[in-house]
Amino acid sequence: MTRNIEIKARIANIEVLESKVAKIADNGPTEIFQDDTFFQCDAGRLKLRVLSEKHGELI
């Protein structure tokens, strides 16, 4: 089963990172278009991720 892993990190040089990732990746990169909207809730935040006109998910 394919799984999307998302991280947020600062990098000094995108070209160096892409070269390292290309050595271990099976394929890609794959660009994923998404629009995230955050909602404040009593227990934190709720995120609505819209991936297309007909597909979205609550995170």
MDAnalysis code that builds the backbone (N, CA, C; Angstrom):
import MDAnalysis as mda
import numpy as np

u = mda.Universe.empty(177, n_residues=59, atom_resindex=np.repeat(np.arange(59), 3), trajectory=True)
u.add_TopologyAttr("name", ["N", "CA", "C"] * 59)
u.add_TopologyAttr("resid", np.arange(1, 60))
u.add_TopologyAttr("resname", ["MET", "THR", "ARG", "ASN", "ILE", "GLU", "ILE", "LYS", "ALA", "ARG", "ILE", "ALA", "ASN", "ILE", "GLU", "VAL", "LEU", "GLU", "SER", "LYS", "VAL", "ALA", "LYS", "ILE", "ALA", "ASP", "ASN", "GLY", "PRO", "THR", "GLU", "ILE", "PHE", "GLN", "ASP", "ASP", "THR", "PHE", "PHE", "GLN", "CYS", "ASP", "ALA", "GLY", "ARG", "LEU", "LYS", "LEU", "ARG", "VAL", "LEU", "SER", "GLU", "LYS", "HIS", "GLY", "GLU", "LEU", "ILE"])
u.atoms.positions = np.array([
    [0.843, -1.184, 0.000],
    [0.000, 0.000, 0.000],
    [0.888, 1.247, 0.000],
    [0.660, 2.118, -0.960],
    [1.412, 3.367, -1.037],
    [0.955, 4.309, 0.052],
    [1.891, 5.032, 0.617],
    [1.568, 5.941, 1.704],
    [2.287, 7.269, 1.496],
    [1.587, 8.353, 1.691],
    [2.152, 9.687, 1.583],
    [2.679, 10.099, 2.949],
    [3.940, 10.504, 2.996],
    [4.533, 10.988, 4.246],
    [4.873, 12.456, 4.046],
    [4.394, 13.288, 4.937],
    [4.584, 14.719, 4.813],
    [5.347, 15.235, 6.022],
    [6.412, 15.972, 5.756],
    [7.160, 16.610, 6.836],
    [7.361, 18.077, 6.481],
    [7.648, 18.864, 7.486],
    [8.002, 20.257, 7.268],
    [9.401, 20.451, 7.846],
    [10.315, 20.903, 7.005],
    [11.695, 21.074, 7.435],
    [12.348, 22.181, 6.624],
    [13.328, 22.825, 7.233],
    [14.112, 23.827, 6.514],
    [15.308, 23.121, 5.874],
    [15.594, 23.506, 4.643],
    [16.746, 22.934, 3.951],
    [17.594, 24.073, 3.397],
    [18.879, 23.833, 3.311],
    [19.789, 24.869, 2.813],
    [19.868, 24.867, 1.293],
    [19.741, 23.667, 0.673],
    [19.933, 23.578, -0.771],
    [19.027, 22.478, -1.332],
    [18.021, 22.861, -2.103],
    [17.052, 21.903, -2.640],
    [17.706, 20.928, -3.618],
    [18.674, 21.392, -4.403],
    [19.322, 20.516, -5.377],
    [20.077, 19.379, -4.688],
    [20.758, 19.664, -3.598],
    [21.487, 18.632, -2.850],
    [20.504, 17.617, -2.276],
    [19.407, 18.097, -1.713],
    [18.401, 17.191, -1.154],
    [17.774, 16.321, -2.242],
    [17.403, 16.916, -3.368],
    [16.803, 16.148, -4.466],
    [17.746, 15.052, -4.952],
    [19.027, 15.332, -5.029],
    [20.011, 14.343, -5.468],
    [20.065, 13.154, -4.501],
    [20.041, 13.439, -3.207],
    [20.079, 12.370, -2.197],
    [18.803, 11.533, -2.225],
    [17.672, 12.192, -2.351],
    [16.389, 11.485, -2.373],
    [16.270, 10.620, -3.622],
    [16.741, 11.118, -4.761],
    [16.661, 10.368, -6.021],
    [17.399, 9.031, -5.924],
    [18.445, 8.966, -5.111],
    [19.223, 7.735, -4.965],
    [18.462, 6.643, -4.219],
    [17.500, 7.021, -3.381],
    [16.774, 6.021, -2.593],
    [15.313, 5.860, -3.007],
    [14.818, 6.749, -3.863],
    [13.403, 6.701, -4.267],
    [13.174, 5.680, -5.372],
    [12.006, 5.045, -5.349],
    [11.616, 4.122, -6.415],
    [11.171, 4.864, -7.670],
    [10.535, 6.028, -7.482],
    [10.080, 6.847, -8.597],
    [9.774, 8.239, -8.079],
    [9.300, 9.092, -8.951],
    [8.901, 10.430, -8.522],
    [9.941, 11.472, -8.880],
    [9.738, 12.644, -8.410],
    [8.721, 13.048, -7.448],
    [7.333, 13.154, -8.075],
    [6.330, 13.104, -7.219],
    [4.949, 13.275, -7.634],
    [4.423, 14.538, -6.970],
    [3.893, 15.432, -7.761],
    [3.351, 16.671, -7.219],
    [1.887, 16.460, -6.856],
    [1.519, 16.826, -5.640],
    [0.145, 16.688, -5.157],
    [-0.419, 18.097, -4.951],
    [-1.481, 18.405, -5.658],
    [-2.125, 19.708, -5.515],
    [-3.190, 19.603, -4.429],
    [-3.120, 20.504, -3.448],
    [-4.064, 20.464, -2.338],
    [-4.268, 21.867, -1.792],
    [-5.400, 22.045, -1.142],
    [-5.715, 23.311, -0.480],
    [-6.140, 22.986, 0.934],
    [-5.395, 23.470, 1.916],
    [-5.693, 23.190, 3.320],
    [-6.364, 24.389, 3.972],
    [-7.452, 24.128, 4.689],
    [-8.138, 25.148, 5.478],
    [-8.182, 24.660, 6.912],
    [-7.730, 25.496, 7.840],
    [-7.677, 25.120, 9.260],
    [-8.832, 25.761, 10.019],
    [-9.415, 24.992, 10.935],
    [-10.503, 25.459, 11.779],
    [-10.088, 25.297, 13.228],
    [-10.270, 26.340, 14.020],
    [-9.942, 26.277, 15.443],
    [-11.041, 25.500, 16.170],
    [-10.642, 24.543, 16.994],
    [-11.578, 23.727, 17.767],
    [-11.174, 23.748, 19.232],
    [-12.059, 23.310, 20.104],
    [-11.751, 23.288, 21.539],
    [-10.521, 22.440, 21.851],
    [-10.336, 21.362, 21.100],
    [-9.231, 20.437, 21.384],
    [-8.094, 20.583, 20.364],
    [-7.901, 21.759, 19.769],
    [-6.814, 21.943, 18.802],
    [-7.320, 22.512, 17.503],
    [-6.829, 21.947, 16.404],
    [-7.241, 22.430, 15.087],
    [-7.749, 21.266, 14.247],
    [-8.674, 21.573, 13.352],
    [-9.203, 20.615, 12.389],
    [-8.795, 21.128, 11.011],
    [-8.294, 20.240, 10.177],
    [-7.850, 20.646, 8.840],
    [-8.721, 19.978, 7.788],
    [-9.229, 20.789, 6.865],
    [-9.922, 20.291, 5.691],
    [-8.943, 20.365, 4.533],
    [-8.605, 19.220, 3.965],
    [-7.689, 19.163, 2.823],
    [-8.501, 18.841, 1.580],
    [-8.559, 19.783, 0.644],
    [-9.270, 19.602, -0.615],
    [-8.246, 19.208, -1.675],
    [-8.459, 18.025, -2.276],
    [-7.537, 17.497, -3.286],
    [-8.070, 17.677, -4.704],
    [-9.387, 17.808, -4.843],
    [-10.020, 18.056, -6.137],
    [-11.430, 18.558, -5.871],
    [-12.179, 18.829, -6.923],
    [-13.554, 19.296, -6.741],
    [-14.424, 18.265, -6.038],
    [-14.076, 16.987, -6.184],
    [-14.916, 15.912, -5.632],
    [-14.254, 15.124, -4.512],
    [-13.024, 15.492, -4.134],
    [-12.335, 14.703, -3.115],
    [-11.676, 15.617, -2.098],
    [-11.960, 15.331, -0.837],
    [-11.343, 16.056, 0.269],
    [-11.308, 15.153, 1.475],
    [-10.573, 15.569, 2.501],
    [-10.520, 14.762, 3.726],
    [-10.309, 15.672, 4.923],
    [-10.854, 15.250, 6.045],
    [-10.650, 15.944, 7.304],
    [-9.473, 15.315, 8.019],
    [-8.566, 16.160, 8.477],
    [-7.373, 15.673, 9.147],
    [-7.292, 16.299, 10.513],
])
